[in-house]
Amino acid sequence: MSLSLADTVGKVRPSKTLAVAAKARELREQGIDVINFSAGEPDFDTPQNIKDAAVKALQAGQTKYTAAGGTPELKKAVQAKLQRENGLTYTASQIIVNAGAKHTLFTLFQALLNDGDEVLIPAPYWVSYPDMVTLLRGKPIIIPTEAENNFEITVEDLQKYLTPRTKVLVLNSPANPTGSVYSQEKLQALADFLVDKNLYIVSDEIYEHFLYDGARFHSIAQLSEKIRAQTIVVNGVSKAYSMTGWRIGYAAGPENVLKAMTVIQSQSLSNPTSIAQAAAVEALNGSQSAVDKMLKAFQERRDYMCQFLLTIPGITCRCPQGAFYAFPDVSALYGKSCQGRKINNSEDLAELLLTAAHLAVVPGSGFGADNYIRLSYASSLENIRQGLARLKDFAAALI
Ligand SMILES: *Cc1c(COP(=O)(O)O)cnc(C)c1O
């Protein structure tokens, strides 16, 4: 007997960001004081008004299956949010609610991809895009970008990578891990080229609110009716409202795509948790003051981290305008050694930083950018001060 798994299983890797977090937790359980810069989630608690809404829903007996695509109340709240904040008008049948934006993306790729369909993914990319595409038997096509170009793709890149098999382009602005934010002009240039081309644009807008130094958010879907008809907007409450554990994400786009996603969800998830959906209604409709408070803290931390990184010899870093990560180039440290161990790449560096300096960072290799590491500033200013001091001492001690 030879019982085997699906071929695709051998081609996907577990999420690297989650792996680092697990290792850091392990060390901390051994009593080691690890400073964690690997967090992919805000360090704030979910705002009280949102928790209260969940409790109220629970006590009111909202504990049963809901409509597969989300409760009418939450769909309405998503509709209102897209109208109010983005000027985008969608009907309820053009919206779906899923169990987190990650699950939204997975369900979306399930609805879009046939075997071998090519998905254009600019690198550095969020860890899950290529593996999701591979799991669904699509073909991730990585478009490399440069720090000097703000890690943005250009029309020339699209011309180079577009083939008759291209089905989807993934955009993520503000971006994880680079923090890059596309300006309206740059998005317009991409939109002008992409309009009427035979492909979908998946716009992951989960960091929409995390903007610094007066940067503005723009969705490619806002640029014209035609480009909107090719675009699926993906967003969620995880990052903006510190609700990563609640698992609520959503998408809006062409009705046939959203209907297909809803059918898939009805045969897989059934529905996102009823109580979490009620909480998400309050997140979107209720007071936004907790978001503003959180953003003020993030601006201060980001300024400190960026300025400090510039003082570390061997590390170069642009100061990103969005998300909550710094993404420094650490390749000048490669070839050096720590405690007799040579650093050849970002994984060696991340491992040594964790074991020798007790600082958890995510290696750039997971994002398709091995010259970099990702430092999350979703951590207290005091932690950031201590962690960066450890990084500086570690770099200075390399030989
Ligand atoms: C965190 C994240 C997501 C997924 O968030 P959920 O918690 O699943 O809603 C999606 N895209 C990017 C770029 C992210 O960083």
The ligand as an SDF file (V2000), in Angstrom:
LIG
                    3D

 15 15  0  0  0  0  0  0  0  0999 V2000
   -2.3980   40.1900    8.1940 C   0  0  0  0  0  0  0  0  0  0  0  0
   -2.5290   40.1840    6.7090 C   0  0  0  0  0  0  0  0  0  0  0  0
   -3.6230   39.5910    6.0670 C   0  0  0  0  0  0  0  0  0  0  0  0
   -4.6330   38.6980    6.7500 C   0  0  0  0  0  0  0  0  0  0  0  0
   -5.2700   39.1990    7.8040 O   0  0  0  0  0  0  0  0  0  0  0  0
   -6.4280   38.3650    8.5220 P   0  0  0  0  0  0  0  0  0  0  0  0
   -6.0320   38.3240    9.9590 O   0  0  0  0  0  0  0  0  0  0  0  0
   -6.5180   37.0270    7.9130 O   0  0  0  0  0  0  0  0  0  0  0  0
   -7.6620   39.1520    8.3050 O   0  0  0  0  0  0  0  0  0  0  0  0
   -3.7520   39.7260    4.6950 C   0  0  0  0  0  0  0  0  0  0  0  0
   -2.8390   40.3880    3.9780 N   0  0  0  0  0  0  0  0  0  0  0  0
   -1.7590   40.9400    4.5550 C   0  0  0  0  0  0  0  0  0  0  0  0
   -0.7920   41.6530    3.6890 C   0  0  0  0  0  0  0  0  0  0  0  0
   -1.5560   40.8460    5.9290 C   0  0  0  0  0  0  0  0  0  0  0  0
   -0.4460   41.3510    6.4870 O   0  0  0  0  0  0  0  0  0  0  0  0
  1  2  1  0
  2  3  1  0
  2 14  2  0
  3  4  1  0
  3 10  2  0
  4  5  1  0
  5  6  1  0
  6  7  2  0
  6  8  1  0
  6  9  1  0
 10 11  1  0
 11 12  2  0
 12 13  1  0
 12 14  1  0
 14 15  1  0
M  END
$$$$
